[in-house]
Amino acid sequence: MDKEVFLKKLQAYHGPLVFNPWSECDASCDIGEEAPKIRSANLLRYLELRPKAHYLFIAEALGYQGGHFSGIAITSERILLGKHPDINPESVLGDWHYQRTSAVDSLLLNRTQQLKGFNEPTDTVVWNALNAHGLASKDVILWNIFPFHPYKDGKLLSNRTPTTAELDQGINYAQLLLELVPGMQVVAIGQKAAATLKRYGVDCQAVPHPSMGGANKFKASVAEIFAHKD
């Protein structure tokens, strides 16, 4: 299997109250029909730059402020647009034609989102921690157990916890990713992610989730993991 086949498998998924950023377009938020194509190209480029990654960091699901519009897990659109003060987009996709997929004129976006794109605080903490060790641009792949965006009924720009059935389907993509880039050490972000991965027989280390005041604990745990890398 190659990364194009992997992408096609992702694009084929559809479920209720789930947004698939690589095959679906939402007229209320997206720039147009080209949006999923841009997000798909972003993901392919992301994987292309990391064929020998040593670490796979896995959270729970895509969020509306992160991968929903970027097409890359735990990565906000604002980072890709070069509007983030701390993170260079080239650490994500290198020399690349960076484009936004959220509509500037969407009534669902606030003024800052219209000007700079969406931003997710957790993504910021993760990327800053990885970049501090010089590994984010080549040695780490970011992912989610459920790689799509689950949202609340009637509100696309919201997040909800994936159901057990969704996790049952989503874990298959993590296993495919491990086949695509073999030998990666799996790191679960948060205890929910760790418990789910272990339930499906995926050996992993766990680091605290950066949200709810856990940013410093997350950074310290990441530093400990990288301190023992080969």
C-alpha positions as a printed Julia matrix, in Angstrom:
230×3 Matrix{Float64}:
   0.0    0.0    0.0
   1.21   3.53  -0.78
   0.07   6.9    0.52
  -2.32   7.48  -2.43
  -4.16   4.24  -1.67
  -4.23   5.2    2.0
  -5.8    8.54   1.09
  -8.45   6.86  -1.07
  -9.41   4.64   1.85
  -9.82   7.72   4.0
 -11.85   9.52   1.35
 -14.26   6.59   1.09
 -15.46   6.92   4.68
 -18.81   8.6    5.39
 -20.82   8.6    8.59
 -23.62  10.52  10.33
 -22.48  13.65  12.18
 -18.98  13.16  10.81
 -17.15  15.49   8.43
 -14.56  13.92   6.13
 -12.13  16.75   5.25
 -10.58  14.85   2.32
 -13.78  14.12   0.4
 -16.51  16.44   1.71
 -17.23  20.11   1.16
 -19.53  22.23   3.32
 -20.99  25.24   1.55
 -21.39  27.2    4.79
 -17.7   27.1    5.7
 -15.52  25.95   2.8
 -14.12  28.08  -0.01
 -15.7   25.77  -2.58
 -15.48  22.35  -4.18
 -11.68  22.61  -4.31
 -11.45  22.56  -0.48
 -11.25  18.76  -0.02
  -8.74  18.58  -2.88
  -6.48  21.09  -1.1
  -6.78  19.2    2.18
  -6.02  15.9    0.42
  -2.93  17.39  -1.22
  -1.82  18.68   2.18
  -2.06  15.23   3.73
  -0.2   13.55   0.88
   2.57  16.14   1.11
   2.74  15.7    4.88
   3.21  11.94   4.55
   5.6   12.32   1.62
   7.99  14.32   3.82
   7.97  11.69   6.59
   8.63   8.28   4.97
  10.95   7.22   7.77
   9.29   8.85  10.77
  10.19   7.27  14.1
   7.19   8.42  16.13
   3.42   8.33  15.64
   1.59  10.66  18.03
  -2.1    9.79  18.2
  -4.9   11.84  19.75
  -8.62  11.0   19.65
 -10.31  12.77  16.69
 -10.04  15.72  14.32
 -11.36  19.0   15.68
 -13.11  21.79  13.8
 -10.34  24.24  14.65
  -7.59  21.87  13.52
  -7.58  19.13  10.91
 -11.09  19.91   9.69
  -9.7   22.75   7.59
  -6.02  21.82   7.28
  -6.44  18.14   6.41
  -3.62  17.3    8.83
  -4.15  15.95  12.34
  -3.35  18.23  15.28
  -2.48  21.02  12.84
  -4.47  24.22  12.54
  -5.13  26.17   9.39
  -3.51  29.23  10.96
  -0.2   27.38  11.19
  -0.32  26.48   7.49
  -1.2   30.04   6.5
   1.87  31.44   8.28
  -0.36  33.45  10.61
   0.87  31.74  13.76
   3.49  33.74  15.67
   5.51  30.73  16.86
   5.28  28.02  14.19
   6.73  28.18  10.68
   4.49  26.43   8.14
   7.59  25.04   6.41
   8.1   22.77   9.43
   4.81  21.13   8.39
   4.91  20.91   4.59
   8.23  22.43   3.55
   8.29  24.44   0.31
   4.61  24.23  -0.53
   1.68  26.15  -2.03
  -0.15  26.9    1.19
  -3.86  27.66   0.82
  -6.75  28.13   3.19
  -9.94  26.1    2.85
 -12.18  28.02   5.24
 -14.22  30.74   3.55
 -13.16  34.26   4.48
 -16.72  35.51   4.06
 -18.45  32.72   5.98
 -20.9   34.05   8.56
 -19.89  31.19  10.85
 -16.38  32.58  11.26
 -15.51  35.38  13.64
 -13.35  38.31  12.56
 -10.05  36.77  13.65
 -10.88  33.48  11.95
 -11.74  35.34   8.77
  -8.4   37.17   8.81
  -6.09  34.38   9.98
  -7.93  31.08   9.66
  -8.77  28.71  12.49
  -6.46  28.12  15.44
  -6.44  25.26  17.96
  -4.5   25.79  21.23
  -3.68  22.08  21.58
  -2.1   22.07  18.13
   0.08  25.0   19.13
   1.4   23.23  22.22
   2.11  20.01  20.32
   3.94  21.67  17.44
   5.98  23.91  19.75
   7.02  20.91  21.82
   8.02  18.86  18.79
   9.85  21.71  17.09
  11.77  22.38  20.29
  13.45  19.02  19.72
  13.93  19.56  15.98
  11.87  16.5   15.08
   8.45  17.67  13.91
   9.47  18.22  10.3
  10.8   14.72   9.71
  10.56  12.25  12.58
   6.97  12.58  13.82
   3.6   11.86  12.22
   0.52  13.26  13.97
  -2.74  11.3   13.78
  -6.04  10.48  15.5
  -7.64   7.18  16.44
 -10.77   8.42  14.68
  -9.16  10.42  11.86
 -12.31  12.32  10.88
 -14.21  15.2   12.51
 -17.19  14.16  14.67
 -19.51  17.07  15.41
 -22.7   17.75  17.36
 -26.07  17.53  15.65
 -26.91  20.77  13.87
 -23.55  22.42  14.52
 -20.71  21.62  12.14
 -18.28  23.91  13.97
 -18.31  21.85  17.17
 -16.58  18.76  18.5
 -17.98  15.6   20.06
 -16.41  12.44  21.43
 -16.3    9.59  18.88
 -18.64   6.69  19.6
 -17.35   3.18  20.25
 -18.53   2.17  16.78
 -16.57   5.05  15.23
 -13.46   4.06  17.16
 -13.94   0.5   15.92
 -13.74   1.83  12.36
 -11.16   4.53  12.97
  -8.52   2.34  14.55
  -8.15   0.52  11.23
  -6.64   3.65   9.65
  -4.04   3.94  12.41
  -3.05   0.35  11.74
  -2.82   1.08   8.01
  -0.63   4.07   8.75
   1.68   1.85  10.79
   1.94  -0.41   7.74
   2.62   2.58   5.49
   5.44   3.82   7.74
   6.61   0.72   9.63
   8.58   0.74  12.85
   7.13   3.89  14.37
   6.92   4.2   18.15
   3.31   5.03  19.06
   2.67   7.81  21.56
  -0.88   8.37  22.77
  -1.88  11.94  23.61
  -4.12  11.64  26.66
  -5.4    8.67  28.65
  -8.5    8.23  26.47
  -6.34   7.75  23.4
  -3.99   5.43  25.31
  -6.82   3.27  26.65
  -8.38   2.92  23.2
  -5.11   2.01  21.51
  -4.32  -0.6   24.14
  -7.83  -2.02  23.85
  -7.1   -2.71  20.19
  -3.7   -4.21  20.92
  -1.6   -1.24  19.79
   1.43  -0.92  22.05
   2.0    2.7   23.02
   3.41   5.17  25.5
   1.12   7.84  26.89
   1.71  11.53  27.45
  -0.69  13.97  29.17
  -3.1   15.85  26.95
  -2.07  19.53  26.62
  -5.58  20.83  27.35
  -6.97  21.66  30.78
  -3.67  23.0   32.1
  -1.62  20.02  30.97
   0.71  21.83  28.57
   3.78  21.77  30.82
   3.25  18.11  31.7
   2.9   17.31  28.0
   6.14  19.11  27.17
   8.01  17.38  29.97
   6.75  13.95  28.89
   7.7   14.57  25.27
  11.16  15.69  26.35
  11.55  12.47  28.32
  10.61  10.34  25.31
  13.0   12.13  22.97
  15.79  11.99  25.55
  15.82   8.23  25.1
  15.58   8.14  21.3
  18.16   6.13  19.36
